[in-house]
Amino acid sequence: MRSLINGLWSYRGFILGSIKREFQSKYRNSLLGFLWNILNPLAMIIIYTVIFSQVMRAKLPGVDHSFAYSIYLCAGVLTWGLFSEIVSRSQVMFVDNGNLLKKINFPRACIPAIIVGSALLNFIIVFSIFCAFLLISGFFPGIVILSLIPIIGILILFAIGLGMTIGVLNVFFSDVGQFFGIFLQFWFWLTPIVYSVAILPENLREYISFNPMSGIVMACQTVLVKGTLPDWNSILHATIIGLLLCMLGMRLFQRRAAEMVDEL
């Protein structure tokens, strides 16, 4: 672990430079450039607020204020978006960087670090706009929002562990990546993002709790909608699974590194 951290620290310039280049290249030929990072999430927040709060008058069980459901939905979508970006990019990170792995000698952990850094930068920008909306609407949760830091940390741990494991397998079996892309769409609807667990039949609620992302998403929603600390026990198994997946992914990569380069 120490050698891994030392390797990442030694190549921090390479990691930060890669994140910067990736961010700049996204808007290189765009007239508005960086402004799209503001306009896209702003449009999402406005649409959710107008459609669900004003037009559909959607209500969230147990919460009275009119913006509750739109905040609940935005919180879930933003949290899932971070997870989805990390795991989707991680599953193809070795395939997409095959030439880099063959030609340049650098700590391979730099690749997942770049993916996490880039996804986290995008998330921070979008989440900052969402926080501005919460402040303007008068529903900012206050100091309790800091509890999102460990929750997001656990989300990243789980996402990169899962993505790295699938990424190694995807080098040898391309069907794994194709299947996971389809599975991710079903996973979204198996997670309480659009709906509340409270509306589900009692027998289905037990199955939802087995989904690691359910605990993470609901913890974020609890903080942002109710302004209270989450149930930390609900994200415990996501933490354990994330740690196990990280160890599995690293072990698979270390054992199959040479074969991966030949395969790529």
GIGIRA-V761475 format. One record per residue. N is the residue number from 0. SS is DSSP state (H for helix, E for strand, - for the rest). PSI is psi in degrees with one decimal (none if undefined). D_LAST is the distance of its C-alpha to the last C-alpha in Angstrom with 2 decimals. Layout:
# GIGIRA-V761475
n=N ss=SS psi=PSI d_last=D_LAST
n=N ss=SS psi=PSI d_last=D_LAST
This chain:
# GIGIRA-V761475
n=0 ss=- psi=-41.2 d_last=26.64
n=1 ss=H psi=-41.7 d_last=28.59
n=2 ss=H psi=-34.5 d_last=25.82
n=3 ss=H psi=-47.8 d_last=23.51
n=4 ss=H psi=-42.4 d_last=26.30
n=5 ss=H psi=-39.4 d_last=27.09
n=6 ss=H psi=-44.1 d_last=23.53
n=7 ss=H psi=-39.8 d_last=23.52
n=8 ss=H psi=-40.0 d_last=27.03
n=9 ss=H psi=-32.3 d_last=26.26
n=10 ss=- psi=24.8 d_last=23.50
n=11 ss=H psi=-33.5 d_last=25.63
n=12 ss=H psi=-41.2 d_last=26.09
n=13 ss=H psi=-41.9 d_last=22.40
n=14 ss=H psi=-50.7 d_last=22.19
n=15 ss=H psi=-38.9 d_last=25.43
n=16 ss=H psi=-38.2 d_last=24.66
n=17 ss=H psi=-41.0 d_last=21.38
n=18 ss=H psi=-42.1 d_last=23.41
n=19 ss=H psi=-45.6 d_last=26.15
n=20 ss=H psi=-39.9 d_last=24.07
n=21 ss=H psi=-41.5 d_last=22.45
n=22 ss=H psi=-42.3 d_last=25.98
n=23 ss=H psi=-38.6 d_last=27.49
n=24 ss=H psi=-25.0 d_last=24.98
n=25 ss=H psi=-31.8 d_last=25.73
n=26 ss=- psi=22.3 d_last=29.31
n=27 ss=- psi=-42.8 d_last=29.12
n=28 ss=- psi=22.1 d_last=30.66
n=29 ss=- psi=137.0 d_last=32.88
n=30 ss=- psi=-39.7 d_last=36.63
n=31 ss=- psi=-21.0 d_last=37.11
n=32 ss=H psi=-123.8 d_last=34.00
n=33 ss=H psi=-25.4 d_last=34.21
n=34 ss=H psi=-25.2 d_last=37.06
n=35 ss=H psi=-28.2 d_last=34.70
n=36 ss=H psi=-22.1 d_last=33.65
n=37 ss=H psi=-42.6 d_last=37.33
n=38 ss=H psi=-41.0 d_last=38.27
n=39 ss=H psi=-54.1 d_last=35.63
n=40 ss=H psi=-32.5 d_last=36.54
n=41 ss=H psi=-41.4 d_last=40.18
n=42 ss=H psi=-41.1 d_last=40.20
n=43 ss=H psi=-45.5 d_last=38.72
n=44 ss=H psi=-44.3 d_last=41.41
n=45 ss=H psi=-44.7 d_last=44.18
n=46 ss=H psi=-48.3 d_last=43.21
n=47 ss=H psi=-40.3 d_last=43.00
n=48 ss=H psi=-47.3 d_last=46.25
n=49 ss=H psi=-48.6 d_last=48.19
n=50 ss=H psi=-51.2 d_last=47.04
n=51 ss=H psi=-32.8 d_last=47.17
n=52 ss=H psi=-38.5 d_last=49.88
n=53 ss=H psi=-42.6 d_last=52.23
n=54 ss=H psi=-55.8 d_last=51.75
n=55 ss=- psi=-16.2 d_last=50.74
n=56 ss=- psi=40.7 d_last=52.46
n=57 ss=- psi=138.0 d_last=49.84
n=58 ss=- psi=147.9 d_last=50.93
n=59 ss=E psi=127.4 d_last=49.10
n=60 ss=- psi=127.9 d_last=50.90
n=61 ss=- psi=-3.4 d_last=52.73
n=62 ss=E psi=131.4 d_last=52.32
n=63 ss=- psi=-34.8 d_last=55.01
n=64 ss=- psi=152.4 d_last=53.94
n=65 ss=- psi=-26.9 d_last=52.88
n=66 ss=- psi=1.7 d_last=49.51
n=67 ss=H psi=-48.7 d_last=48.37
n=68 ss=H psi=-39.6 d_last=46.16
n=69 ss=H psi=-37.7 d_last=44.50
n=70 ss=H psi=-42.3 d_last=43.76
n=71 ss=H psi=-45.5 d_last=42.51
n=72 ss=H psi=-46.3 d_last=40.19
n=73 ss=H psi=-43.4 d_last=38.90
n=74 ss=H psi=-44.2 d_last=38.31
n=75 ss=H psi=-43.7 d_last=36.29
n=76 ss=H psi=-41.8 d_last=34.26
n=77 ss=H psi=-42.3 d_last=33.47
n=78 ss=H psi=-46.2 d_last=32.47
n=79 ss=H psi=-36.9 d_last=30.27
n=80 ss=H psi=-41.2 d_last=28.75
n=81 ss=H psi=-47.5 d_last=27.59
n=82 ss=H psi=-48.3 d_last=26.12
n=83 ss=H psi=-41.0 d_last=24.45
n=84 ss=H psi=-45.0 d_last=22.89
n=85 ss=H psi=-50.1 d_last=21.44
n=86 ss=H psi=-34.6 d_last=20.13
n=87 ss=H psi=-41.1 d_last=18.84
n=88 ss=H psi=-31.9 d_last=16.87
n=89 ss=H psi=-32.2 d_last=15.70
n=90 ss=- psi=-17.9 d_last=14.22
n=91 ss=- psi=12.6 d_last=11.62
n=92 ss=H psi=-34.4 d_last=11.56
n=93 ss=H psi=-36.4 d_last=8.20
n=94 ss=H psi=-46.1 d_last=6.64
n=95 ss=H psi=-25.8 d_last=9.28
n=96 ss=- psi=27.7 d_last=8.98
n=97 ss=H psi=-46.1 d_last=5.52
n=98 ss=H psi=-37.5 d_last=7.92
n=99 ss=H psi=-40.9 d_last=10.45
n=100 ss=H psi=-31.2 d_last=8.92
n=101 ss=H psi=-35.0 d_last=8.46
n=102 ss=H psi=-31.2 d_last=11.89
n=103 ss=- psi=135.9 d_last=14.16
n=104 ss=- psi=109.2 d_last=15.66
n=105 ss=- psi=160.4 d_last=16.91
n=106 ss=- psi=123.2 d_last=17.53
n=107 ss=- psi=-20.2 d_last=14.59
n=108 ss=H psi=-12.9 d_last=17.46
n=109 ss=H psi=-32.9 d_last=18.06
n=110 ss=H psi=-53.6 d_last=15.50
n=111 ss=H psi=-31.0 d_last=17.49
n=112 ss=H psi=-38.7 d_last=20.62
n=113 ss=H psi=-42.6 d_last=20.02
n=114 ss=H psi=-47.1 d_last=19.51
n=115 ss=H psi=-44.7 d_last=22.67
n=116 ss=H psi=-43.5 d_last=24.60
n=117 ss=H psi=-45.0 d_last=23.98
n=118 ss=H psi=-39.4 d_last=24.87
n=119 ss=H psi=-36.5 d_last=27.85
n=120 ss=H psi=-45.9 d_last=29.11
n=121 ss=H psi=-41.5 d_last=29.16
n=122 ss=H psi=-42.5 d_last=30.88
n=123 ss=H psi=-41.5 d_last=33.48
n=124 ss=H psi=-49.9 d_last=34.44
n=125 ss=H psi=-42.1 d_last=34.90
n=126 ss=H psi=-32.6 d_last=36.62
n=127 ss=H psi=-39.6 d_last=38.97
n=128 ss=H psi=-39.9 d_last=40.15
n=129 ss=H psi=-40.4 d_last=40.67
n=130 ss=H psi=-37.2 d_last=42.72
n=131 ss=H psi=-40.3 d_last=44.79
n=132 ss=H psi=-41.9 d_last=45.55
n=133 ss=H psi=-39.1 d_last=46.62
n=134 ss=H psi=-45.3 d_last=48.89
n=135 ss=H psi=-39.7 d_last=50.48
n=136 ss=H psi=-9.9 d_last=51.05
n=137 ss=- psi=18.6 d_last=52.52
n=138 ss=- psi=24.9 d_last=50.10
n=139 ss=- psi=130.2 d_last=48.17
n=140 ss=- psi=-11.1 d_last=47.94
n=141 ss=H psi=-153.2 d_last=48.93
n=142 ss=H psi=-23.7 d_last=47.88
n=143 ss=H psi=-15.6 d_last=46.36
n=144 ss=H psi=-22.2 d_last=43.37
n=145 ss=H psi=-20.4 d_last=42.14
n=146 ss=H psi=-12.1 d_last=41.36
n=147 ss=H psi=-22.0 d_last=38.34
n=148 ss=H psi=-53.7 d_last=36.63
n=149 ss=H psi=-30.7 d_last=35.98
n=150 ss=H psi=-45.8 d_last=35.20
n=151 ss=H psi=-34.9 d_last=32.47
n=152 ss=H psi=-42.1 d_last=31.21
n=153 ss=H psi=-39.9 d_last=30.96
n=154 ss=H psi=-45.8 d_last=29.23
n=155 ss=H psi=-42.4 d_last=26.52
n=156 ss=H psi=-48.0 d_last=26.20
n=157 ss=H psi=-45.0 d_last=25.88
n=158 ss=H psi=-44.6 d_last=23.48
n=159 ss=H psi=-33.0 d_last=20.98
n=160 ss=H psi=-45.9 d_last=21.28
n=161 ss=H psi=-46.1 d_last=20.68
n=162 ss=H psi=-40.5 d_last=17.86
n=163 ss=H psi=-40.6 d_last=15.98
n=164 ss=H psi=-47.4 d_last=16.57
n=165 ss=H psi=-33.7 d_last=15.44
n=166 ss=H psi=-42.0 d_last=12.36
n=167 ss=H psi=-46.3 d_last=11.19
n=168 ss=H psi=-33.4 d_last=12.40
n=169 ss=H psi=-24.2 d_last=10.83
n=170 ss=H psi=-39.8 d_last=7.22
n=171 ss=H psi=-29.2 d_last=8.99
n=172 ss=- psi=94.9 d_last=11.82
n=173 ss=H psi=-20.8 d_last=11.65
n=174 ss=H psi=-26.0 d_last=15.44
n=175 ss=H psi=-46.4 d_last=15.74
n=176 ss=H psi=-40.6 d_last=15.07
n=177 ss=H psi=-44.6 d_last=17.36
n=178 ss=H psi=-41.8 d_last=19.99
n=179 ss=H psi=-33.5 d_last=20.05
n=180 ss=H psi=-39.6 d_last=20.67
n=181 ss=H psi=-43.5 d_last=23.68
n=182 ss=H psi=-34.8 d_last=24.77
n=183 ss=H psi=-32.7 d_last=24.87
n=184 ss=H psi=-41.6 d_last=27.48
n=185 ss=H psi=-37.5 d_last=29.64
n=186 ss=H psi=-38.4 d_last=29.22
n=187 ss=H psi=-46.5 d_last=30.79
n=188 ss=H psi=-14.7 d_last=33.90
n=189 ss=- psi=-0.4 d_last=34.08
n=190 ss=- psi=134.6 d_last=34.50
n=191 ss=- psi=77.8 d_last=37.96
n=192 ss=- psi=-51.6 d_last=37.10
n=193 ss=- psi=-30.7 d_last=39.22
n=194 ss=- psi=162.8 d_last=41.75
n=195 ss=- psi=143.7 d_last=43.57
n=196 ss=H psi=-28.2 d_last=43.45
n=197 ss=H psi=-24.1 d_last=47.27
n=198 ss=H psi=-7.9 d_last=47.45
n=199 ss=- psi=151.5 d_last=45.55
n=200 ss=- psi=150.7 d_last=47.53
n=201 ss=H psi=-40.7 d_last=48.03
n=202 ss=H psi=-25.0 d_last=46.06
n=203 ss=H psi=-25.1 d_last=42.91
n=204 ss=H psi=-33.1 d_last=43.04
n=205 ss=H psi=-39.2 d_last=42.22
n=206 ss=H psi=-35.1 d_last=38.90
n=207 ss=H psi=-34.7 d_last=37.97
n=208 ss=- psi=-18.8 d_last=38.37
n=209 ss=- psi=-14.0 d_last=35.50
n=210 ss=- psi=113.2 d_last=33.08
n=211 ss=H psi=-33.5 d_last=31.88
n=212 ss=H psi=-22.5 d_last=31.62
n=213 ss=H psi=-48.0 d_last=35.25
n=214 ss=H psi=-41.3 d_last=36.65
n=215 ss=H psi=-47.7 d_last=34.70
n=216 ss=H psi=-45.7 d_last=35.63
n=217 ss=H psi=-31.8 d_last=39.23
n=218 ss=H psi=-43.3 d_last=39.59
n=219 ss=H psi=-41.6 d_last=38.73
n=220 ss=H psi=-38.2 d_last=41.08
n=221 ss=H psi=-44.2 d_last=43.84
n=222 ss=H psi=-46.5 d_last=43.71
n=223 ss=H psi=-30.4 d_last=43.64
n=224 ss=H psi=-47.8 d_last=46.00
n=225 ss=H psi=-15.7 d_last=48.47
n=226 ss=- psi=30.0 d_last=48.21
n=227 ss=- psi=163.5 d_last=48.19
n=228 ss=- psi=145.4 d_last=45.96
n=229 ss=- psi=171.4 d_last=43.54
n=230 ss=- psi=105.1 d_last=43.76
n=231 ss=H psi=-26.5 d_last=41.44
n=232 ss=H psi=-25.2 d_last=41.35
n=233 ss=H psi=-19.5 d_last=39.56
n=234 ss=H psi=8.9 d_last=36.37
n=235 ss=H psi=-45.6 d_last=36.59
n=236 ss=H psi=-24.9 d_last=34.37
n=237 ss=H psi=-36.8 d_last=31.70
n=238 ss=H psi=-46.6 d_last=31.82
n=239 ss=H psi=-46.2 d_last=31.56
n=240 ss=H psi=-39.6 d_last=28.70
n=241 ss=H psi=-44.6 d_last=26.85
n=242 ss=H psi=-44.2 d_last=27.34
n=243 ss=H psi=-40.7 d_last=26.25
n=244 ss=H psi=-37.3 d_last=23.04
n=245 ss=H psi=-44.5 d_last=22.26
n=246 ss=H psi=-41.1 d_last=22.93
n=247 ss=H psi=-45.5 d_last=20.89
n=248 ss=H psi=-43.8 d_last=17.83
n=249 ss=H psi=-40.8 d_last=18.20
n=250 ss=H psi=-44.1 d_last=18.82
n=251 ss=H psi=-43.1 d_last=15.80
n=252 ss=H psi=-45.3 d_last=13.56
n=253 ss=H psi=-38.8 d_last=15.65
n=254 ss=H psi=-27.1 d_last=15.60
n=255 ss=H psi=10.2 d_last=11.93
n=256 ss=H psi=-48.7 d_last=10.59
n=257 ss=H psi=-43.1 d_last=10.10
n=258 ss=H psi=-34.7 d_last=8.57
n=259 ss=H psi=-44.2 d_last=6.01
n=260 ss=H psi=-41.4 d_last=5.15
n=261 ss=H psi=-38.6 d_last=5.48
n=262 ss=H psi=-36.4 d_last=3.79
n=263 ss=- psi=none d_last=0.00
